[in-house]
């Protein structure tokens, strides 16, 4: 329950102490503050963030948009080679499985936008990361695009822009 409610000029505030699992078997304590009253309204940045999340996070595979973005990403990374078919083992060179639509996760559009941004604005570093992801002597390869997808999904869950699972 909320405790310590004190009215102040038409605005009530209250605090709630919440004890949660910290993910490693321990507990953590958080103080939640709630303000209500005649002045309560959503903050502008919250509304913009909600609109942005609705547009960029989640959503089903869009043949036109996602396929074009994947082709652009391929051309940016491997300009000497034509992009493979939608389902092809060569997508593994970018760190996808043979069917990239399965790897995009819940943040598919955002993932492709971020990979394209990094590829456009930091191309040498981006290409270096893709090359290193194939493994070096004594190092195991890792699926770069799939790893980026999982990290982005976790980040969006932590920011509460994406539901768990």
C-alpha positions in Angstrom: 0.0 0.0 0.0 1.0 3.6 -0.5 2.2 5.3 2.6 3.0 8.9 3.5 0.4 10.5 1.2 0.5 14.3 1.7 -1.6 16.6 -0.3 0.2 19.6 -1.8 -1.5 22.3 -3.8 -3.9 19.9 -5.6 -1.3 17.2 -6.1 -1.1 14.1 -3.9 2.1 12.2 -3.7 2.8 8.8 -2.2 5.6 6.4 -1.9 5.5 2.6 -2.1 8.4 0.4 -1.1 8.6 -2.7 -3.4 10.9 -5.6 -2.7 11.7 -7.7 -5.8 13.8 -10.6 -6.9 17.1 -9.2 -8.2 17.5 -12.0 -10.7 20.4 -13.7 -8.8 18.4 -15.2 -5.9 18.6 -12.1 -3.8 16.2 -9.3 -3.1 16.3 -5.6 -4.0 14.3 -2.7 -2.7 12.9 0.1 -4.8 10.9 3.1 -3.9 8.1 4.0 -6.3 6.7 7.5 -6.2 3.3 8.2 -7.5 1.8 11.6 -8.1 -1.8 12.1 -8.7 -4.2 15.0 -8.8 -5.6 17.6 -11.0 -2.2 18.3 -12.6 -1.5 14.7 -13.5 -1.0 14.1 -17.2 1.5 12.0 -19.2 4.8 13.6 -19.9 5.5 14.6 -23.5 8.5 12.4 -23.8 6.6 9.4 -22.5 4.0 9.8 -25.2 6.7 10.2 -27.9 8.5 7.1 -26.5 5.2 5.1 -26.6 4.6 6.2 -30.2 8.1 5.3 -31.2 8.0 1.9 -29.6 4.6 1.2 -31.3 6.2 2.0 -34.7 9.7 0.4 -34.3 9.4 -2.4 -31.7 7.7 -5.7 -32.4 5.5 -6.4 -35.4 5.5 -9.2 -37.9 7.9 -9.8 -40.8 7.1 -7.3 -43.5 8.3 -8.8 -46.9 8.8 -5.4 -48.5 10.4 -3.4 -45.8 12.5 -6.1 -44.1 13.7 -7.7 -47.3 14.9 -4.4 -48.6 16.7 -3.6 -45.4 18.4 -7.0 -45.4 19.4 -6.6 -49.0 20.8 -3.1 -48.2 22.7 -4.5 -45.1 24.2 -7.2 -47.3 25.3 -4.8 -50.0 26.8 -2.5 -47.4 28.7 -5.4 -45.8 29.7 -7.4 -48.9 29.5 -4.9 -51.9 31.3 -7.4 -54.2 28.5 -10.1 -53.8 24.9 -10.1 -54.6 22.4 -10.6 -51.8 21.3 -14.2 -51.4 17.8 -15.4 -51.6 15.5 -14.9 -48.6 16.3 -18.3 -47.3 20.0 -19.2 -48.0 23.0 -20.4 -45.9 25.0 -17.3 -47.0 23.1 -15.2 -44.5 25.3 -16.9 -42.0 28.1 -14.6 -43.2 26.2 -11.7 -41.4 25.5 -13.9 -38.4 21.9 -14.8 -39.3 20.6 -18.4 -39.7 19.7 -19.4 -43.3 16.4 -17.7 -42.7 17.0 -14.1 -41.3 13.2 -13.6 -40.6 13.5 -16.2 -37.9 16.4 -14.3 -36.2 15.0 -10.8 -36.0 13.3 -11.3 -32.7 10.7 -9.0 -31.3 12.6 -5.9 -32.3 13.1 -6.8 -35.9 12.6 -3.4 -37.5 14.6 -1.6 -34.9 17.4 -4.2 -35.2 17.7 -3.7 -38.9 17.6 0.0 -38.5 20.4 -0.1 -35.9 22.6 -2.4 -38.0 22.1 -0.2 -41.0 23.0 2.9 -39.0 26.2 1.3 -37.7 27.0 0.0 -41.1 26.5 3.5 -42.7 28.2 5.7 -40.1 30.9 3.3 -38.8 31.5 1.1 -41.8 35.1 0.0 -41.2 34.4 -0.9 -37.6 31.1 -2.6 -38.5 32.9 -4.7 -41.2 35.6 -5.5 -38.7 33.0 -6.8 -36.2 31.3 -8.9 -38.8 34.7 -10.3 -39.9 35.8 -11.1 -36.3 32.5 -12.8 -35.6 33.5 -15.6 -38.0 36.2 -16.5 -35.5 40.0 -16.2 -35.5 42.6 -18.8 -34.7 41.9 -20.0 -31.2 38.5 -18.2 -31.0 35.1 -19.6 -31.6 32.8 -17.9 -34.1 29.6 -16.3 -32.9 26.4 -15.3 -34.8 26.8 -11.5 -34.9 23.2 -10.6 -36.1 21.5 -13.1 -33.8 23.6 -12.0 -30.8 22.7 -8.3 -31.6 19.0 -9.3 -31.8 19.1 -11.1 -28.4 20.9 -8.2 -26.8 18.5 -5.6 -28.2 15.5 -7.7 -27.1 16.9 -7.9 -23.5 17.5 -4.1 -23.5 14.0 -3.4 -24.6 12.6 -5.7 -21.9 14.7 -3.8 -19.3 13.4 -0.5 -20.6 9.9 -1.9 -20.5 9.4 -1.2 -24.2 8.9 -4.9 -24.9 7.2 -7.6 -22.8 9.0 -10.6 -21.5 9.1 -13.7 -23.7 
